[in-house]
Amino acid sequence: MFLEFLYPLVRYFKPFNVFQYLTFRGAYAALTTLLFCYLLGPRIIEALRKLKVGQAIRNDGPQSHLKKGGTPTMGGVMILLSLVLAALLWQDVENAMIWLCLGSLLAFGAIGYADDYLKVTKKNSDGLPGWVKFSAQLGVALAIALILYFSGREEITYLYIPFFKNPVLDLGPLWIPFAVLLMVGESNAVNLADGLDGLATGLLLSVFATLGILSYLSGRADFSAYLGIPYIEGAGELTVFCLAAVGACVGFLWFNTHPAEIFMGDVGSLSLGGIIATISLILKKEALILIIGGVFVLEAASVILQVLSYKLWKRRIFKMAPLHHHFELSGWMETKVVVRFWILGGLFAIIALSTLKIQ
């Protein structure tokens, strides 16, 4: 909005020239979301308490978590609202990629909201029936994949692998189920990681910061040519969105850090996981996102391995899945698990960025 209304006035007032710069708008988009979450957080938490929107805790989990029962949940609504506000204020609203990202964010968020609402009203941790939740995720992911597939971009079906400069494969129509699998998988992986105070929020910080850097590089013809990565026209605008997400995560983490005053809920984790996958598909970083969000991959893999091991051999590999619960039950304090997973997430982000020159 500011870009469309204020930048044209540069002929009368030169300082308005700053609105053309992605870095300027990205920084203030981050500040907007941070302040939105920080200033409105206490009011939202109090409102959720009055509405008795409390988290239901699993009885089979670590016993130390039982005291968290009743802590306000659905805090992801705070993040979503701040991102929508920042996008409308600071983004180029004529960029179709931004509207696709907002659509993905809100669609996955709606699924999470329905799941959270049922958990709160039923006073248990079941929520939506598994097949309903999964079907809804498939539907949203398929819609996004089809929009991208028919966008007219020649490179959209190419598969780029880290350490290789050129695409290794043109998936053709098979790219559609591949994209659907990535979006559903990433959405659920973030949801699985959202089990300790501040864990998922801190990991999302490093993921969005990394995607912001990649968006900026991919949207510049000179930088992308130098690094040997695909140039995506208009992708630079996603830098603003990613930085806004960073600000929202910082603002939310203020209240979500141990001991958490509010939980993200499925409305936050499913939507943010879905948008991470959507951005990676737009930027042609489908494979690289598995490194950037390496901790999320490990969390999801631990659940898959645990289930397979028990079904095949009636034995459990981990004391409990997802992986963060295994370390808790091994004697690590919750805060130690969270900080060490944050460090691991940062290392994955650094490794992902290093691949830009090792190809």
Buried (B, 14 or more C-beta within 10 A) or exposed (E): EBBEEBBEEBEEEEEBBBBEEBEBBBBBBBBBBBEBBBEBBEEBBEEBBEEEBBBBBEEEBBEEBEEBEEBBBBBBBBBBBBBBBBBEBBBBBEBEBBBBBBBBBBBBBBBBBBBBBBBBEEEEEEBBEEEBBBEBBBEBBBBBBEBBBEEEBEEBBBBBBBEEEEBEEEBEEEBBEBBBBBBBBBBBBBBBBBBBBBBBBBBBBBBBBBBBBBBBBBBBEEBBEEBEBBBBEBBBBBBBBBBBBBBBBBBBBBBBBEEBBBBBBBBBBBBBBBBBBBBBBBBBBBBBBBBBBBBBBBBBBBBEBBEEBEEEEEEBBBEBBBBBBBBBBEEBEBBEBBBEBBEBBBEBBEBBBEBBEEB
